[in-house]
Structures are given as structure tokens and as C-alpha cells.
Amino acid sequence: MTVTHGSWEPTPAARWEDAFLSGNGHHGTLAFGDPDDDRVIVTHHTLVRPNGAEHARPPELAAELPALQDRLLAGDLTAAESFTDHRPLQWVQPFHPAFQIRLRRSAPATPAEPPHYRRGVDFTTGETTATCGDWTSKVFVSRADDVIVQHITAPDLDISLDHRLPGAPPGLAVGHGEALTPGGALLSLRVRYPDSDRAYTGVTLVAVTGGSVSLTLPGVRITGAASVLLLTRVRRHTGDLDVTAEQRGLAALPDSYEDLLDRHLALHRTAYERVSLDLRADPDERALPGSELLRRPRSTALLERLFAAGRYHLLSSSGLNPPRLTGLWTGDWDTAWSGAFTNDANLNLQTSSAAAAALPEVTDALASLIHRQLDDWRENARAVFGARGVVAPAHTDGESGLAYHFEREYPLHLWTAGADWLLKPLVDHDETRGVHDPRTTAALAEVARFYESFLTRQDEDGTLVIVPSYSPENRPANASWGALDAAMDLSAARHALLTAADRHPAEAARWRALADRLPPHRVNADGALAEWARPGLEDTYDHRHLSHLYGVWPLDEITPYDTPELAAAAHRALALRGAENDSAHGHLHHALIAARLRDGRHVAHALDQVLDGDFFHASLMSAHYPHRDVYNADAAHTLPAVLIEALVHSTPDRLVLFPARPAALPAGELRGLRTRFGAVLDLSWGPGGATAVLRPTRSHRIDVRTSAGDAQPLDLIAGEEHVLTPGTW
């Protein structure tokens, strides 16, 4: 491991937020690495606590929709406040940790000189390690075998599974199981939620080399061992789990740490090493511990490591699901905002690098979540809007895709843009491959059919009106939250209809005609792209969300090349937008949009806000607010996308080189990038110029543009490498 592709610390983690992370998109671990009380917190994407939301349904409001539309069109700008069934806010089921594996050892005699301690994480392997004298602890979560693997060298250990983590609710029914086996022991921990038939069970198979094993209840004692191997899985279930069957599954795995690691590396290392970023950082700074590097916010070594860590954590948290607000990790049962998938901004920001940064595993995880929930999306469209097709919820716990999380100030059940917003990364992924996923194609048709059913109101001139319309999570300065013609809704409807038309020739003419009847974006009196295209609705600028600039990022509806006047208005809107509560996702959303608008200074400023704001823990996982307040993956997972977008942007027909490179990145190399026109790109730059190497997988003509806006056509031939130097673009 080079330090760029990992991180390390000279002391054990004192807080769970600083614990190094591993995961395979199903199971996750947070490793503390304390030689005398080693702890590994275990998480799993399925672990959400029943809170009543498992029975929640979307509001049955379709019969009231025509009356609401009449009132809004007549100028009653508070009408949508009564478009509800008046239930209190129901949060989705909260994500929570499973338990911690605790390994205590008898304190050795104090040596004359304390042994050297070091803990680290290797992004290339997914291993977290800790060493102190002759004690070592290594942990990884296998992508090949879906198991947590831990290897310890310590002769005397007490091992137990401990559910007692911060915020654990009262009333949990907890049962421990311990049994000796021919090779060691089997530990189990069953936790049943209060007043529920739902539970989860953790099972750990302990394999001991040398020494002896005895029961200590709860747990086991290892004496005189050369090494210990632990294999752990978690299952969420109803009723009782067959622990014996779980034991057989674990016992069937290889009994060697190295063999298990080799099987895992074939998947993990292959994915991680597809893309790399080298900013020619100072080797001495590259060697620093992460916590020390974070104190040097202008260090290119810090950006290198955060880029690498962001891709590592994004990959590690994606499998069964894409990342939650906390990725795949938490050490506390009281997760902020339920640790949910927050669809109206955060989920797309976190997964924004997946296509370009060559992580189809992330896109596949997002697709898995979407396609499991399409039946619920259909129910949302029917119940709220009386419409065919699909409407996505703004929040989900991973189990239900029903829209039930809303209240007066956040009428999230009015948000109709969500399906297109969530499907956009899947469309990008298809473009990089040059193949249409039939599931994405079918889902796009359902979004188009929703708009056919929903878009029934029009002005006197035949222009359609999107009513009601909602811009997450903002409101006009002179109206209530539910309004008309939000810019995001316009962009989503237009994009969904046109994208579906491209994939469904039989219905294309009808859907394109519907898209043509949507109103254009409006430029307000400040010269800014208005958040609501409806005349008379005034903008509210100080807000963390930038939903109205959906047409700039991630869409290509508004660009400096094709729609320069609208791009200038979007740039003005970005300049006027405040930071509101300094959330990390707000700053990096600013940066992504600024990169598309060729504003390198704005990109640099947004990055500086995050790097100067103490948003990162020693684990290199991030926080939602400055000063490491509220554990949250937004900054960690989104930062790689910001750096990529500042250096390269691609569409199916265009390559833009250095659209918004910050001045603080004078030299570097970005390798393995995937473009949406089907080529792998290596890009290098420095004081002497720049070189781009394209390896296309399909033949295609594209336009190549530089930061100055100059354009030249380029014919790519599948299988033939093409080298671009300053004289060739």
C-alpha cells in the first residue's frame, strides 16, 4: 500500500467516528484497533429499526388534486398547505449498528519502552489493520463470500459480541449463544426489536490456531493461541434464525485469512484500481497520518488521499444498496435523519462519480434499490396524483419506496421530479457502456407515462403548467412550498420525456410533442435563472439545495456551449445562492454546478469551504456540518466527482478538457476515467502542457473543447488509441 491509497494513525480510535472502515455493500465494519480492548462495530444495510413506518402508506389525495390545481392556478399560493391527510411527520425506519465484536486481552507487564503502535486502512485491499508489539489485528469484509474476516495474533483473549452501543433503545430482547467447536467456538447474538416480530442475529465462528478455548458466558476465552480467525455474518429476519445452518455456511469457507483475502481481492482490488489521481504531491506530506494531513487543507496530498478514500468508501458501501446518508456505517442507534437514503439531493450527490470513476458496482447498487421499489413508486403515482406511471419518494429506508415522509414545511409528497433524478445516473452508466439496460429503458417509459397522465393543465396559449410543483426543499419568497412550474420539475419532465422517446420509437412522437409544450425556463429581474418559471413567484436565495440548477448538473440541458444565455443566467443564480446552514452537500453541489459552468474559482471556493471547515474525521469519513458535526458521507463520497468534473466533462457527443481546473492543481494525472461516448481517458497536465489519451470502445464523432471554449471535431475508431496534445485540440 502506498499512503495515497490508504491512511494511518499513530493512536487507537477513541471515537467510533474515527474508526477505520471496511465494507462490501452488505456488511460494514468500524475498526478501533485498541490492543487491550479491540473493537469492531458491525453494520448491515438491512438493519433498520421498526418505528411504525413499516406500515405507512402514501396519502390518498388523488380525488382532491383537481381542486388544488384550480386554486393554485387561480392565484391561491398557499393552497397546497391543505393538500395532505393531516398525519404527523413519519420518519422512515432508522438505520442502526448491529453490535461490536470485543476482544479483550490481559494487560501485559509494562515494558521498559512502550511498543510502537500503528493502525491503518489499505484502500486497495479493503483491510483495516492495527499493530502494537507482537499484537496484530486485521479486518476486511469479503466481496466474494459476504463475510467479515478478522485475524488476531494475541495468545490470550476474551471474545464476545456486545450489542450495547450508544442510543440502543430500551426493550430490546437480547439472547447470547456460546458453544465450543472442534476448531474453536461459535458465538451468536440475537436481538429482537421491542413490540415487533422482527429481529437480527449475528453469528461468529472462532477458529483458533494453538492454545485452548473455554466458555466465559457471554463469550469465550482463548489461552495460549498463536492466532485467531473470526468469521462473522449478520442476518435480519422474522421469527427465529437457524444458527446451525449459519454455522455450516461459515465452516464451509476457507480457513485461511490469506485464501479468503485472495478471493475478495479479485473483486475489490479490480474495482478500486480502475481509476487513480496523482497531483504530484510532496512525498513527505503523502506519508503523514490522515489526521495530520487534514490540518493542511491546501495540501495536494490531502486532495489525493480524499479522492482515493472517497472512491474506496463509495465502493465499500455499495452492493445490496447504494450508500445511505452515513454510507454503510454508524456506531450509534440515533442516526441523524434516520440514516436514510435521502433522494432529493444526497443520494445522487454521493453516487455522482460512479459512471466517470469506473464504479459500475455503485450504479448497480442504485439500480437494485430503484427496481426493488418500482411497485411502491407506482402506488405513489396512483394515491397522490391519480396517475399512471411512477413517482419516487424523497426518503426511503431501503425497504419501502412509498411516499409517506412529508409535512407542511416539507411537502415531499408533491415532488414529481424524483424518478427522473434517480434514473439519470443509470442513463449515464448506459452511455458509458454503449448498451441500454432494458430495466432502465422500461422505467423511463413509466416516468413518461406519469407525465402523460399528470400534465393535464395548460395556460390560454396551450403551454402546459406543472401544478402542483415543488423545489426541494425551498419555497418562493412570496408563496408557500407547493407552487407552480419549479425549474427542477420542468427539467425533469422534459428530460424524462425526451430520454424515454429516444428508447421507445413507437411512442416517441407523442412524448416529444408533450415535452415541446412545457414552458421554458425564466430569467428573473436579477438576471438569474428563476427557481420557479411561473411569473410572479420570487426567489429565495439563501438555501442549501440547488434543485433549480438540475438542468446544468447533472443534466446537459443548460450548457455554456449550446445555451449560453441560459448558462449565464444559471451562473448568476449560482452566484446569488447562499450556503444557508453550511452543509457539506450544499458546498459540493455548488462545486459540481460551477464545474459545468466553467467557473474554476467557484469550484476552488466550494472545496475550500469543506477543507477549511473541519468536515473530515480521522477515518476520512465526513460530517454533515463543520467541526465534524453529524457523521455523514456526503462530502467523502461527492468530493471525487467534484475533482473529476473540474478536470473532465463528457456527454455522448462531447469531451471538455479542463472546464474548471482550480489554480491550486498545477500538475497531475487522472487515469482510467470513463466517458459517456464510450472511451477510457487518461489525462496528464503540468507546466509544459497537457496530454489526453483516449481508448475508445466504439466508433463515434465527438467535439473536443478546452476551457477556452474552442471546439474541434474528432473521429474516434473503436480499438484505436488517440492521443491529444495542445496542438491537436
C-alpha positions as a printed Julia matrix, in Angstrom:
729×3 Matrix{Float64}:
   0.0     0.0     0.0
   1.19    3.5    -0.81
  -0.08    6.06    1.66
  -2.04    7.76   -1.14
  -4.1     4.56   -1.4
  -4.68    4.24    2.3
  -4.36    6.12    5.54
  -2.94    5.57    9.0
  -2.93    6.88   12.55
  -0.41    6.55   15.39
  -3.07    6.07   18.12
  -6.19    3.92   18.55
  -9.56    5.43   17.66
 -11.14    6.96   20.75
 -14.43    7.75   18.93
 -16.38    5.47   16.63
 -16.37    8.27   14.06
 -12.58    7.91   13.8
 -12.65    4.13   13.36
 -11.32    2.9    10.01
 -13.95    1.47    7.69
 -14.39   -1.61    5.57
 -17.43   -2.94    3.73
 -18.76   -4.93    0.8
 -22.08   -3.16    0.22
 -23.87   -5.56    2.58
 -21.82   -5.83    5.77
 -19.74   -2.98    7.16
 -17.14   -2.66    9.93
 -15.71    0.16   12.01
 -12.37   -0.94   13.5
 -10.94    0.78   16.59
  -7.68   -1.15   16.9
  -7.04   -0.93   20.65
  -4.52   -3.64   21.64
  -6.13   -4.26   25.04
  -9.79   -3.74   24.06
 -10.03   -4.21   20.31
 -13.5    -3.38   18.99
 -15.09   -3.89   15.61
 -18.57   -2.43   15.19
 -20.62   -4.47   12.72
 -23.27   -2.95   10.46
 -25.52   -4.24    7.69
 -27.56   -2.38    5.06
 -30.76   -4.22    6.08
 -30.66   -3.12    9.72
 -33.46   -0.59   10.16
 -35.45   -0.35   13.38
 -39.25   -0.74   13.2
 -40.93    2.53   14.21
 -44.37    2.23   12.66
 -43.19    3.32    9.23
 -43.19   -0.3     8.06
 -47.0     0.03    7.91
 -47.16    3.57    6.46
 -48.87    4.27    3.15
 -48.89    7.27    0.81
 -51.76    9.72    1.36
 -54.91    9.09   -0.7
 -55.2    12.55   -2.23
 -55.92   11.96   -5.91
 -59.6    12.92   -5.65
 -58.61   16.31   -4.21
 -55.99   17.08   -6.87
 -58.24   18.89   -9.4
 -59.5    21.29   -6.73
 -55.94   22.02   -5.59
 -54.87   22.71   -9.16
 -57.81   25.06   -9.65
 -56.88   27.06   -6.54
 -53.18   27.32   -7.41
 -53.94   28.38  -10.98
 -56.35   30.98   -9.65
 -53.56   32.54   -7.58
 -54.1    30.95   -4.16
 -50.41   30.42   -3.41
 -50.99   28.72   -0.05
 -53.48   26.17   -1.37
 -51.06   23.22   -1.24
 -50.71   23.51    2.54
 -54.05   21.73    2.89
 -53.2    19.03    0.33
 -52.49   16.42    2.97
 -54.27   13.83    5.06
 -53.06   15.77    8.13
 -50.95   12.96    9.57
 -47.9    13.9    11.69
 -44.45   13.52   10.15
 -43.45    9.85    9.96
 -39.72    9.25    9.66
 -38.56    6.2     7.76
 -37.2     3.3     9.79
 -33.85    4.35   11.32
 -30.61    2.65   10.31
 -28.6     1.3    13.25
 -25.49   -0.76   14.1
 -25.74   -4.46   14.92
 -23.18   -4.97   17.72
 -19.49   -4.78   18.41
 -17.04   -7.66   18.43
 -14.91   -7.12   21.54
 -11.51   -8.71   22.03
 -10.03   -8.02   25.45
  -6.64   -9.25   26.49
  -4.95   -9.33   29.86
  -2.76   -6.26   30.17
   0.85   -7.38   29.71
   3.57   -6.26   32.02
   4.51   -2.68   31.26
   7.6    -2.81   29.01
  10.58   -0.59   29.61
   9.73    1.19   26.38
   6.14    1.27   25.03
   5.85   -0.7    21.78
   5.26    1.18   18.56
   1.54    1.44   17.67
   0.07    1.97   14.2
  -3.35    1.42   12.7
  -4.24    1.84    9.07
  -6.58    1.14    6.19
  -5.5    -0.11    2.78
  -7.89    1.11    0.09
  -6.52   -1.36   -2.47
  -7.42   -4.39   -0.32
 -10.17   -3.13    1.96
  -8.2    -4.19    5.03
  -8.05   -2.26    8.28
  -5.03   -3.19   10.38
  -3.53   -2.39   13.76
  -0.18   -3.42   15.25
   1.47   -2.93   18.62
   4.48   -5.03   19.5
   3.59   -8.67   18.8
  -0.15   -7.94   18.71
  -1.84   -7.53   15.33
  -5.45   -7.22   14.24
  -6.59   -7.31   10.61
 -10.17   -6.94    9.33
 -11.8    -6.92    5.91
 -15.29   -7.55    4.57
 -15.26  -10.02    1.71
 -16.99   -9.15   -1.56
 -16.56  -12.75   -2.68
 -18.01  -14.52    0.37
 -20.09  -11.8     2.1
 -18.39  -12.36    5.44
 -16.46  -10.23    7.93
 -12.97  -11.66    8.37
 -10.76  -10.77   11.34
  -7.34  -12.19   12.15
  -5.66  -11.55   15.52
  -2.27  -12.52   16.9
  -2.54  -12.47   20.69
  -2.12  -15.55   22.89
  -4.78  -14.7    25.48
  -8.14  -13.14   24.58
 -11.69  -12.81   25.82
 -14.07  -12.57   22.83
 -17.71  -11.51   22.98
 -20.49   -9.98   20.86
 -21.81   -6.88   22.61
 -24.98   -5.07   21.5
 -24.52   -2.22   23.99
 -23.85    0.73   21.7
 -24.91    4.36   22.15
 -28.6     5.03   21.67
 -29.73    1.4    21.86
 -33.43    1.57   22.72
 -34.81    0.04   25.9
 -36.82   -3.11   25.49
 -34.52   -4.96   23.11
 -34.81   -8.71   23.69
 -31.23   -9.96   23.61
 -30.07  -13.56   23.61
 -26.48  -14.84   23.58
 -25.28  -18.22   22.41
 -21.88  -19.81   23.02
 -20.7   -23.26   22.06
 -17.34  -24.97   21.72
 -16.49  -26.47   18.33
 -13.69  -28.83   17.27
 -11.67  -25.9    15.94
 -12.65  -23.21   18.41
 -16.11  -21.83   19.21
 -19.35  -20.42   17.85
 -20.84  -17.19   19.19
 -24.28  -15.86   18.36
 -26.23  -12.78   19.37
 -29.95  -12.42   18.65
 -31.64   -9.04   19.09
 -35.41   -8.69   18.76
 -36.89   -5.21   18.41
 -39.44   -4.07   21.02
 -43.06   -4.89   20.14
 -42.07   -6.48   16.85
 -41.64   -9.89   15.28
 -38.53   -8.6    13.54
 -35.04   -9.38   14.75
 -31.45   -9.75   13.64
 -28.84  -12.32   14.55
 -25.07  -12.13   14.39
 -23.04  -15.33   14.18
 -19.25  -15.51   14.68
 -17.22  -18.63   14.06
 -13.97  -18.59   16.07
 -11.1   -20.67   14.67
  -8.04  -20.99   16.93
  -4.51  -21.99   15.98
  -2.81  -23.49   19.02
  -3.92  -22.85   22.61
  -7.23  -23.7    24.25
 -10.8   -22.36   24.3
 -13.23  -22.15   27.22
 -16.68  -20.61   27.69
 -16.98  -17.42   29.77
 -20.67  -16.54   29.2
 -21.23  -14.42   27.31
 -18.26  -15.17   25.14
 -15.19  -17.34   25.1
 -11.65  -17.21   26.46
  -8.66  -18.05   24.29
  -5.47  -19.07   26.07
  -2.03  -19.65   24.59
  -3.08  -19.26   20.94
  -0.74  -18.46   18.07
  -3.54  -16.73   16.16
  -7.32  -16.46   16.0
  -9.56  -16.16   12.93
 -13.1   -14.78   13.26
 -15.78  -15.12   10.57
 -18.94  -13.07   11.15
 -22.27  -12.61    9.39
 -25.47  -10.78   10.3
 -28.98  -11.71    9.2
 -32.17   -9.68    9.64
 -35.22  -11.9     9.93
 -38.63  -12.59   11.4
 -39.13  -15.49   13.73
 -36.04  -17.48   14.63
 -32.86  -17.9    12.6
 -31.31  -21.33   12.1
 -27.94  -20.66   13.73
 -26.73  -24.17   12.91
 -27.25  -23.51    9.21
 -25.3   -20.26    9.54
 -22.51  -22.16   11.28
 -22.35  -24.66    8.44
 -22.12  -21.82    5.93
 -19.23  -20.19    7.79
 -17.45  -23.53    8.34
 -17.58  -24.23    4.59
 -15.43  -21.18    3.85
 -11.63  -21.4     3.57
  -9.97  -21.47    6.99
  -7.06  -19.27    5.9
  -7.09  -15.49    6.13
  -4.86  -15.28    3.05
  -7.14  -17.52    0.97
 -10.22  -15.53    1.94
  -8.4   -12.28    1.15
  -7.31  -13.52   -2.28
 -10.91  -14.37   -3.21
 -12.01  -10.89   -2.09
  -9.22   -9.04   -3.91
 -10.29  -10.41   -7.28
 -13.39   -8.22   -6.93
 -12.39   -5.34   -4.66
  -8.91   -4.52   -5.95
 -10.02   -4.82   -9.57
 -12.75   -2.23   -8.96
 -10.68    0.13   -6.83
  -7.67    0.28   -9.18
  -9.62    1.2   -12.33
  -9.14    4.94  -11.67
  -6.39    6.91   -9.93
  -5.48   10.55   -9.34
  -1.89   11.78   -8.88
  -1.47   15.51   -8.15
   2.34   15.38   -7.85
   2.09   15.95   -4.12
   5.04   16.31   -1.76
   6.18   12.76   -0.77
   6.73   13.87    2.83
   3.14   15.07    3.07
   1.87   11.89    1.44
   3.47    9.95    4.3
   1.63   11.84    7.05
  -1.18   10.37    9.17
  -4.63   11.34    7.94
  -5.37   13.47   10.99
  -2.17   15.48   10.41
  -2.84   15.84    6.7
  -6.31   17.21    7.46
  -4.6    20.08    9.27
  -3.04   21.09    5.93
  -6.13   21.97    3.88
  -4.12   23.4     0.97
  -2.08   20.23    0.54
  -2.46   18.42   -2.78
  -1.53   15.27   -0.83
  -4.77   15.76    1.12
  -6.81   16.01   -2.1
  -5.12   12.87   -3.44
  -5.95   10.93   -0.3
  -9.53   12.22   -0.05
 -10.11   11.32   -3.7
  -8.81    7.81   -3.07
 -10.71    7.48    0.21
 -13.91    8.73   -1.4
 -13.8     6.09   -4.12
 -12.88    3.42   -1.55
 -15.73    4.29    0.8
 -18.21    4.66   -2.05
 -17.3     1.22   -3.4
 -17.31   -0.31    0.08
 -20.79    0.98    0.92
 -22.41   -0.12   -2.37
 -23.82   -3.58   -3.01
 -27.27   -4.51   -1.8
 -27.94   -0.77   -1.7
 -26.07    2.39   -2.65
 -24.72    4.47    0.26
 -27.02    5.84    2.93
 -26.54    9.25    4.5
 -23.9     7.53    6.66
 -22.62    5.28    3.9
 -22.78    1.8     5.38
 -21.57    2.74    8.84
 -22.7     4.06   12.19
 -21.77    3.43   15.79
 -24.92    4.96   17.23
 -28.58    3.89   17.1
 -29.66    7.55   16.95
 -28.63    8.22   13.35
 -29.43   11.73   12.11
 -32.33   11.83    9.64
 -32.78    8.09   10.26
 -29.59    7.34    8.31
 -31.93    7.1     5.34
 -31.45    7.3     1.6
 -32.33   10.95    1.05
 -33.29   11.02   -2.6
 -33.91   14.69   -3.26
 -30.2    15.61   -3.17
 -27.83   13.47   -1.1
 -28.06   10.08   -2.79
 -27.35   11.45   -6.26
 -24.53   13.65   -4.98
 -22.87   10.7    -3.25
 -23.08    8.49   -6.33
 -22.2    11.28   -8.78
 -18.75    9.91   -9.64
 -19.88    6.33  -10.3
 -20.05    6.41  -14.11
 -16.95    8.5   -14.75
 -14.87    6.97  -11.95
 -15.49    3.45  -13.26
 -17.55    2.09  -10.39
 -20.41    0.19  -12.03
 -20.8    -1.61   -8.7
 -22.22    1.65   -7.32
 -24.6     2.15  -10.23
 -25.73   -1.48   -9.95
 -26.48   -0.91   -6.27
 -28.54    2.18   -7.08
 -30.37    0.24   -9.79
 -31.07   -2.56   -7.31
 -32.68   -0.14   -4.87
 -34.78    1.5    -7.6
 -36.04   -1.65   -9.26
 -36.98   -3.29   -5.95
 -39.2    -0.3    -5.2
 -40.93    0.36   -8.54
 -44.21   -1.18   -7.33
 -44.2     1.35   -4.48
 -43.41    4.16   -6.92
 -46.49    3.13   -8.93
 -48.57    3.3    -5.77
 -47.3     6.83   -5.05
 -48.41    7.97   -8.5
 -51.85    6.42   -8.07
 -52.54    7.51   -4.48
 -51.3    11.11   -4.6
 -51.88   12.07   -8.23
 -54.37    9.53   -9.6
 -51.83    8.91  -12.35
 -50.27    6.06  -14.22
 -46.52    5.54  -14.12
 -44.18    6.15  -11.2
 -43.32    8.79   -8.61
 -40.25    8.34   -6.4
 -40.24    9.18   -2.68
 -37.89   11.78   -1.22
 -36.83    9.42    1.59
 -36.53    5.66    1.86
 -35.13    3.24    4.43
 -34.3     0.7     1.73
 -37.37   -1.42    2.44
 -40.25    0.79    1.34
 -40.41    3.12   -1.65
 -43.73    4.6    -0.57
 -44.05    8.37   -0.14
 -45.13    8.88    3.44
 -42.4    11.16    4.83
 -43.79   14.69    4.49
 -45.11   17.6     6.48
 -46.31   21.15    5.9
 -42.84   22.71    5.68
 -41.5    19.84    3.58
 -44.4    18.62    1.38
 -42.17   15.98   -0.15
 -45.17   14.03   -1.49
 -45.54   16.83   -4.09
 -42.08   16.16   -5.58
 -42.6    14.66   -9.04
 -39.04   15.07  -10.38
 -37.58   12.27   -8.25
 -37.93    9.38  -10.67
 -36.05   11.15  -13.46
 -33.44   12.46  -10.99
 -32.76    8.96   -9.63
 -32.72    7.31  -13.06
 -30.24    9.85  -14.51
 -27.15    8.03  -13.11
 -28.4     4.81  -14.72
 -28.74    6.62  -18.05
 -25.17    7.93  -17.68
 -23.99    4.4   -16.96
 -25.68    3.09  -20.11
 -23.95    5.81  -22.13
 -20.5     4.84  -20.85
 -21.16    1.21  -21.85
 -22.98    1.96  -25.1
 -25.71   -0.52  -24.13
 -29.23    0.2   -22.87
 -30.18   -1.72  -19.74
 -33.73   -2.94  -20.51
 -34.77   -2.31  -16.91
 -33.76    1.36  -17.17
 -35.5     1.63  -20.54
 -38.71    0.21  -19.07
 -38.55    2.5   -16.03
 -38.07    5.58  -18.23
 -41.26    4.66  -20.08
 -43.13    4.58  -16.79
 -41.86    8.05  -15.92
 -43.01    9.33  -19.31
 -46.42    7.75  -18.78
 -46.71    9.52  -15.44
 -46.16   12.86  -17.13
 -48.7    11.98  -19.83
 -51.23   11.32  -17.09
 -50.27   14.22  -14.8
 -49.67   17.08  -17.26
 -53.29   17.97  -17.97
 -53.38   21.68  -17.09
 -52.39   24.42  -19.52
 -52.41   28.18  -19.98
 -54.5    30.03  -22.51
 -51.81   29.57  -25.17
 -51.66   25.8   -24.7
 -48.45   25.83  -22.66
 -48.51   23.13  -20.01
 -48.38   24.04  -16.32
 -46.8    21.74  -13.74
 -49.2    22.09  -10.84
 -48.61   21.43   -8.01
 -44.85   21.82   -8.25
 -42.17   21.58   -5.57
 -38.5    22.59   -5.48
 -36.7    20.61   -2.75
 -36.56   21.85   -0.06
 -37.23   25.52   -0.75
 -40.2    27.84   -1.21
 -40.82   31.08   -3.1
 -40.26   34.22   -1.05
 -43.89   35.23   -1.62
 -45.68   31.87   -1.63
 -45.93   28.52    0.1
 -43.93   25.37   -0.61
 -46.33   23.85   -3.1
 -46.29   26.16   -6.13
 -46.22   26.04   -9.95
 -43.56   25.3   -12.58
 -40.49   24.69  -10.41
 -37.4    24.69  -12.6
 -36.39   21.22  -11.41
 -39.8    19.82  -12.33
 -39.58   21.39  -15.79
 -36.11   19.97  -16.4
 -37.08   16.53  -15.11
 -40.25   16.31  -17.15
 -38.51   17.43  -20.32
 -35.55   15.09  -19.8
 -37.71   12.1   -18.9
 -39.99   12.51  -21.9
 -37.16   13.03  -24.39
 -34.96   10.25  -22.98
 -37.87    7.81  -22.97
 -38.71    8.87  -26.54
 -35.16    8.05  -27.65
 -35.58    4.5   -26.34
 -39.22    3.88  -27.35
 -39.72    4.72  -31.05
 -43.37    3.71  -31.09
 -44.27    6.35  -28.53
 -41.57    8.88  -29.33
 -43.64   11.37  -31.32
 -46.25   11.67  -28.61
 -43.74   12.14  -25.81
 -41.65   14.65  -27.74
 -44.77   16.66  -28.53
 -45.63   16.73  -24.83
 -42.12   17.9   -23.94
 -42.39   20.69  -26.52
 -45.44   22.09  -24.7
 -43.59   22.57  -21.41
 -42.8    26.2   -20.53
 -39.23   27.46  -20.94
 -37.06   28.43  -18.01
 -37.48   32.0   -16.81
 -34.78   34.58  -16.09
 -35.75   36.82  -13.17
 -35.18   40.54  -12.6
 -31.75   39.78  -11.08
 -30.65   38.15  -14.3
 -30.72   34.73  -12.61
 -32.38   31.52  -13.68
 -35.58   31.55  -11.63
 -36.3    28.65   -9.29
 -39.93   28.85  -10.4
 -40.63   29.64  -14.04
 -44.11   30.89  -13.19
 -44.15   34.73  -13.39
 -44.77   36.39  -10.04
 -43.03   33.77   -7.9
 -40.0    35.33   -6.22
 -36.75   33.52   -5.48
 -35.42   32.6    -2.05
 -31.65   32.63   -2.45
 -30.2    31.57    0.92
 -30.74   27.82    0.71
 -28.53   24.73    0.77
 -30.33   22.99   -2.13
 -29.73   23.95   -5.76
 -32.6    21.98   -7.24
 -33.38   24.63   -9.85
 -29.99   24.1   -11.5
 -30.75   20.44  -12.29
 -30.61   21.47  -15.95
 -26.9    22.33  -15.52
 -25.89   19.38  -13.36
 -26.35   16.5   -13.8
 -28.35   17.19  -16.96
 -26.85   18.78  -20.06
 -29.96   20.85  -20.76
 -28.17   24.14  -19.98
 -24.55   24.47  -21.11
 -22.16   27.31  -21.98
 -21.81   25.75  -25.45
 -25.42   25.11  -26.52
 -27.46   27.58  -24.43
 -25.03   30.37  -23.47
 -27.72   32.85  -22.37
 -29.38   30.34  -20.06
 -25.94   29.27  -18.83
 -25.16   32.88  -17.92
 -28.46   33.1   -16.04
 -27.67   29.83  -14.25
 -24.25   31.2   -13.33
 -25.91   34.29  -11.89
 -28.29   32.08   -9.9
 -25.33   30.13   -8.55
 -23.54   33.33   -7.54
 -26.63   34.56   -5.66
 -27.19   31.27   -3.86
 -26.24   31.27   -0.19
 -24.82   28.43    1.86
 -27.65   28.51    4.43
 -26.54   26.1     7.19
 -23.09   25.23    5.74
 -23.99   21.65    4.96
 -21.3    19.73    3.1
 -23.69   18.62    0.37
 -24.61   22.25   -0.33
 -20.99   23.31   -0.85
 -20.14   20.39   -3.12
 -23.38   20.74   -5.1
 -22.21   24.32   -5.74
 -18.89   22.95   -6.98
 -20.43   20.41   -9.37
 -22.61   23.07  -10.98
 -19.74   25.56  -11.13
 -17.59   22.99  -12.93
 -20.23   22.58  -15.64
 -20.34   26.38  -15.99
 -16.53   26.59  -16.37
 -16.02   28.52  -13.14
 -12.82   27.19  -11.59
 -12.72   29.88   -8.93
 -16.16   28.91   -7.65
 -15.12   25.24   -7.63
 -12.0    26.12   -5.62
 -14.01   28.25   -3.18
 -16.52   25.47   -2.55
 -13.71   22.96   -1.97
 -12.0    25.38    0.39
 -15.21   25.74    2.41
 -15.19   22.0     3.01
 -11.45   21.56    3.53
 -11.23   24.58    5.86
 -14.42   23.65    7.7
 -13.12   20.59    9.59
 -15.62   18.29    7.86
 -13.48   15.12    7.9
 -12.87   12.65   10.71
  -9.55   10.85   11.12
 -11.22    7.9     9.37
 -11.57   10.19    6.31
 -15.31    9.75    6.51
 -17.02   13.12    6.67
 -19.59   15.12    8.6
 -22.71   16.97    7.53
 -21.75   20.24    9.22
 -18.44   21.97   10.01
 -16.37   20.93   13.01
 -17.19   17.26   12.42
 -20.8    17.68   13.47
 -23.11   14.77   12.48
 -21.46   11.76   10.82
 -22.41   11.83    7.14
 -20.94   10.52    3.87
 -21.94   13.39    1.55
 -18.56   15.15    1.46
 -16.49   11.97    1.44
 -18.38   10.4    -1.46
 -19.0    13.55   -3.52
 -15.51   15.06   -3.48
 -14.1    12.69   -6.15
 -16.87   13.76   -8.53
 -16.01   17.43   -7.98
 -12.36   16.87   -8.89
 -13.3    14.82  -11.95
 -15.84   17.38  -13.19
 -13.31   20.2   -12.77
 -10.83   18.32  -14.98
 -13.05   16.49  -17.5
 -16.66   16.56  -18.61
 -18.15   14.29  -21.23
 -21.5    13.8   -22.94
 -22.37   11.23  -25.62
 -21.07   13.69  -28.22
 -18.62   15.97  -26.42
 -15.38   15.98  -24.44
 -14.48   19.06  -22.42
 -10.93   19.15  -21.09
 -10.12   21.26  -18.02
 -13.52   23.01  -17.84
 -12.84   24.4   -14.35
  -9.43   23.3   -13.08
  -8.61   25.15   -9.85
  -5.34   27.07   -9.92
  -4.19   25.01   -6.92
  -3.88   21.93   -9.17
  -1.0    22.95  -11.49
   0.05   19.4   -12.38
  -1.25   15.88  -12.2
  -2.5    12.74  -13.84
  -6.0    11.24  -13.87
  -6.08    7.7   -15.23
  -8.85    5.28  -16.2
 -11.73    7.72  -16.47
 -14.82    6.53  -18.35
 -16.52    8.87  -20.79
 -20.13    8.91  -21.89
 -19.09    8.46  -25.54
 -17.51    5.11  -24.79
 -13.8     5.72  -24.3
 -11.36    5.3   -21.43
  -9.42    8.51  -20.81
  -6.0     9.14  -19.28
  -5.25   12.82  -18.71
  -1.95   14.38  -17.64
  -1.05   18.05  -17.28
   1.7    20.28  -15.99
   3.67   23.46  -16.73
   4.75   22.03  -20.09
   1.23   21.35  -21.33
  -1.27   18.53  -21.27
  -1.91   15.18  -22.92
  -5.14   13.22  -23.2
  -5.1     9.59  -24.3
  -8.43    8.15  -25.46
  -9.05    4.41  -25.87
 -12.5     4.17  -27.49
 -14.66    1.07  -27.35
 -16.94    2.3   -30.14
 -16.54    4.43  -33.24
 -18.03    7.86  -32.94
 -17.54   11.53  -33.86
 -17.27   13.92  -30.91
 -16.46   17.58  -30.37
 -13.42   18.28  -28.2
 -13.49   21.52  -26.24
 -10.98   23.25  -23.99
 -11.56   25.57  -21.06
 -11.41   28.49  -23.5
 -14.43   27.1   -25.34
 -12.58   26.21  -28.56
 -14.09   23.21  -30.36
 -12.76   20.73  -32.87
 -14.39   17.56  -34.24
 -12.66   14.26  -33.53
 -13.41   10.91  -35.19
 -12.82    8.0   -32.82
 -12.44    4.44  -34.08
 -13.11    1.55  -31.74
  -9.9    -0.1   -30.58
  -7.59    2.65  -31.9
  -5.84    4.78  -29.29
  -6.0     8.52  -29.91
  -3.56   10.98  -28.31
  -4.49   14.64  -27.9
  -1.81   17.23  -27.2
  -2.12   21.03  -27.04
  -1.51   21.34  -30.75
  -4.28   18.88  -31.62
  -7.23   20.49  -29.86
